[in-house]
Amino acid sequence: MTDFANQAYEQPEPDPENATPSVRDRLVPPMPGSALWGWLGPILVTIFGAFLRFDRLGTPKAIVFDETYYAKDAWSTITYGVERQFIEGDAANQAVLRGDTNIFKVCEQIDQCASYVVHPPLGKWLIGLGEWLFGLTPYGWRFMAAVIGTLSILILARVARRITRSTLLGTLAGFLLALDGLHFVLSRTALLDIFLMFWVVAGFACLVVDRDRSRQRLADWYESSGIGDAGPFLGLRPWRLAAGLCLGAALATKWTGLFFIAAFGIMTVLWDLGARRAVGLRQSVAGTARRDLPLAFAWVAVLPLVVYVVSFAGWFATDRGYGRNWAQATSNGPVYFIFDSLRSWVDYQKQILSFHTGLEASHPYQSEPWQWPMLLRPVAFFYESPKGCGADSCSWAVLGTGTPIIWFGGLLALVAMIAWYVAVRDWRAGAVLLGYAAGWLPWFYFALADNRTMFLFYAIPMVPFMILAIVLAAGLIIGPMGQPGNRRLYGAVAVGTFALLALINFWWLYPVLSAEVIPYQDWYDRMLFKSGWI
């Protein structure tokens, strides 16, 4: 059922016939099981997640929460290359819902219509791609969120399989992500956070693949010669480069991608150091510093910043962007154009930073980061009281909340990961805890020092790492191959029961996650904490 090994740091499960594992097995434990099922299992749960996300995607036919900004900004981005101001009040919303794309202000001067926006443009380009394909409609502006949300299920399932060496546990990870309520809602809403989450988990997955590939090269070197105190250069590391591109895309979606760049950059270098120590290199620190660190810095630190700047290509290429100062930039040749454009762009970035640090406006659904793991203050993305449900009072809602069984189980699993890492320094527990912390702990600073307005859905980048903690804990519960008695049977029953409870919990919440019209009492019964959820 699972090939998961309860192994210590850098140590595979001992082989009874070979008590001393080889260097290769210590560096890269083999991937047992069928490669075909290694793809089929994740693909099947991805198809299941895709059905949930695309079914009734255009419902409600309304502008949900901050779609009022991003759906319009996305349309402007694909039309003009940058965000423009739209007509004020509810008139723009009504025009959009009628399918009228004439929603932008008409100004005597171009720069008067430029819109001051405070998030990078990549997420809006992606939302705009769906609008380009299907028009300025609810389905159109939610389409790419559903695509990206679905793909994240496949990526998480595959990376979970890689770190656990178990197809079953990898498939379980994808299944749980498909059933998480917050991931489900954000996959059906034109907000930026689902795109941020996708690029973060994609970057993490690339680094995990790079970890395996670089260790295979190190094992090859050791078996062929193994000569030298510092070890070999491990190549150009294309998977690490891919991780840098993904993390740059996260930064180009929201500035909070920066926390993951810092965390994962340190993590991948420490992985290299651990690999060199595992083969007994006497100068492992020097080898990592000379052979690994320069390219790691280029791929995981510099490259993301390049991606971030490139994401503003529409701003650089047009005269319609906020603070663009096009006339001055084009007044004195191409060299002056480059430097003056960069100066204006940097000034714009400083204004964005000052906006974020001063964002203190009160909101009825705001919450603090220490409330997020307990789901104490979800966000009502949409709520109306229509007729036609067969009761005197009806509810039509989209509630942005996680699936409680998964989130509360995730809390227990994270505690288990802390204990596991302290006990045996297993790299998987450390990586999961680091990813979760990078998505969570920085918000404590903003809450305490900056009094920042925050919402539960900011926690979505934490969710994949919470689920990875669950599947790692599930592997410990089931146990490795060869356990005596019924240990693995009981463990598998426990893990299967948890997965079934997650499915039931999601099914129970589904009407208030997906905008089904239900009696008010049915809606009220689904509010877990009445004081916080209503």
PAGU-834338 format. One record per residue (C-alpha): x, y, z. Coordinates in steps of 0.05 Angstrom, whole numbers, plus 5000, padded with zeros to 4 digits. Layout:
PAGU-834338
XYZ ...
END
This chain:
PAGU-834338
500050005000 505750475013 513350455006 514251035054 520450935097 520751215167 527951395156 532751855193 536252435160 540152185100 538651465119 534050985079 530350415112 535549875129 535549275083 535648625123 540348315072 544948905069 545649255136 550249795107 546550195054 550650444995 552551174986 547651214928 541950944971 543651445026 543652014977 537651814933 533251264960 530250874902 523251024877 519550364884 512950184853 510150284784 512050904745 505450844707 501450874772 505951424795 502651844742 495751534738 494251624812 495852374813 492352474746 485952144770 485452584832 487153184788 481253014742 476852964804 479253644827 478253934758 471053704756 469654034823 472854684801 470054754731 462954524747 458555144750 464755584747 460656174722 456156144784 454656624814 453957084755 456357664798 462758024817 465257644878 469258024931 475758324901 473958084831 471458794826 478759004818 482358424786 477258234733 477458954706 484959044715 486158394678 481758624620 485559274618 492258914620 490758474560 487659064523 492659624538 498559274569 497459624636 491959754685 487460354671 482260704713 475060484702 468760874710 466861014782 461660714827 457360114811 456760314738 462959924718 460459294753 453759334719 457059434652 461558834662 455758384681 452058614618 458158424577 459759144560 467259244557 466860004554 468560084627 474660534625 475061274636 476161734576 481462254593 484262854555 491262624572 493461904572 496961924639 490662174674 487461494661 493161084689 491060664749 495260634812 495559894829 499459574885 500658864861 505258634805 501958464739 503257724726 496957474761 492757974723 495857754657 493757044673 486657244692 486457654628 488357044587 481856714608 478057354590 481457374523 479156654510 472056704538 470457434543 469357904601 464657424636 464857074704 467056434669 472356814631 475557164690 475356534733 477856054681 485256114693 484456084768 480955414758 486455174710 492055384758 488455094818 487554434782 494754404760 497054524831 493553884852 497753484802 504253824822 503053714896 501252984885 507652874845 512253234894 509052864952 510352204916 517552414906 518952604978 515352005008 517251494954 510051274956 504751324901 499251224952 501551804995 502652244934 495652104910 492952244980 496252924979 492853114913 486252844939 486553265002 488353894963 482553764916 477953744977 480554355014 475054885016 479655495014 483555214954 476855044921 473955744930 480256104907 480655644846 473755914827 475056644840 479157164802 483857354858 491457334857 492756864915 491456214879 496756414828 501756584883 500455904915 501455544848 508255864834 510655734905 508954994903 511654934832 518255254855 518654784914 517254184870 522854394822 527754444881 525853754905 527253464835 533753854833 535553544901 534852844872 538353004807 544353344839 545152764889 544952264832 550752654800 554452654866 553451904873 555951794802 562252204818 563451824882 562751144850 567151334790 572851684827 570952014892 577552394892 577953094922 576653434988 571153914964 567553474913 565353614842 561554174807 554453894798 552754224732 548154784712 542254514752 536554644703 531354444755 534154964803 533755464746 526455264735 525255374809 528056074803 523356224746 517355964786 519356354848 520356974805 513256864779 510856834851 514257494865 511257774801 504357584827 504957844898 510658134938 509957594991 513357124942 519757444968 519257065034 519256404997 525156614954 529256745017 526956105052 527755634994 534455944974 537355775042 534055095041 536954874974 544055074994 543354685060 541154085019 547554134979 551654185042 548153565070 549453175006 556953325007 557353125080 553652485065 559252245019 564452425072 567653025039 572353355089 571354045059 563854015050 562754735072 568254995026 565754544970 558654814977 561155524979 565455454917 561654944875 554255064893 553155744924 554756204864 549955864816 544755784871 545056534883 544256664808 538456184798 534556284863 536157004882 537957404819 533557054768 527057164807 528557914809 529557904733 522857554724 519658074769 522358654726 520458304661 513258214686 512558974680 514058934605 507259244589 508859834634 515659944601 513059864530 507160344533 505761064552 499560894594 502460634659 502060984726 508161434736 510861244668 513261944646 513661704574 515062384543 521262484585 523661764575 523361834499 526462514496 533862344491 535661684457 535260944475 540460954532 536861514567 530261154555 532760544593 535560914653 529861414658 524760854652 528160464707 528361084751 520961194742 519560454754 523560454819 519761064843 513260694829 515760094869 517260544928 510160814926 507360104926 511659934986 509160545024 501960345008 502859645035 506259865099 500760365113 494759915097 490659945161 483460025137 478459625177 474459075143 468858635173 472257995150 479458165168 483257685213 489957605246 495057075225 494656695291 487256585276 488256275208 490255555227 483855495268 479455795213 476756305263 474756855213 473056625142 471357125088 464457185059 466257254985 458957294965 452157274999 445157414976 438157205000 434357004937 427756634931 426455934904 429455454955 422855204982 423655575048 421556265074 428756495076 434356275029 441856355026 446356404966 453556424989 460956334974 464756255040 472256285037 474355765088 478455135092 475754435103 476054365180 477953625181 483953775137 486154405173 485454135244 488753485223 494153905191 495454255257 496753585291 501153365233 505353995237 506453875311 508653165293 513453445240 516653885293 517753285339 520252865280 525153385257 527853505328 528552745337 531952535272 533053165230 529152875172 529853355114 522553255092 519753485159 524454085158 522554285086 515154245102 515854655165 520055175129 514955245073 509255315122 513155825164 515056235103 507656315086 505456465157 510556775204 512057415164 504857615173 505857645248 510558225238 505558595195 500058465246 504058675307 508559225279 504459485221 497259355241 496159095170 489158915144 489458165130 484757595110 484456845118 485656715044 492657005051 494156315082 493155935017 500755855003 501155495071 495954975051 500354525006 505554475061 500254325113 497853755068 504953505058 505453475134 499153055136 501652555085 508452505119 504852375185 500451865148 506751505125 509151465197 502351195219 502250655165 509550485175 514750205127 514549545092 515948925134 512549155198 510348575241 503148395256 497348835234 500949495245 500549705172 493349475165 491049885225 495150475201 492150435131 485050405161 486551025203 489151415143 483451185099 478451395152 481552085154 481052155078 473751935080 472152435135 475452985093 470952785034 464752795078 466653465109 467753775040 461153495015 457653795076 460654485063 459954464987 453454854982 456455455019 462955414980 459955364911 454055854912 448355354916 441655654936 439555315001 434855465059 437755955109 437555435165 441854965122 446855535112 446855695186 448054965205 454454975165 457555555204 462655205248 464055785296 457656205297 461056825325 466856805274 463656515212 457456965210 
END
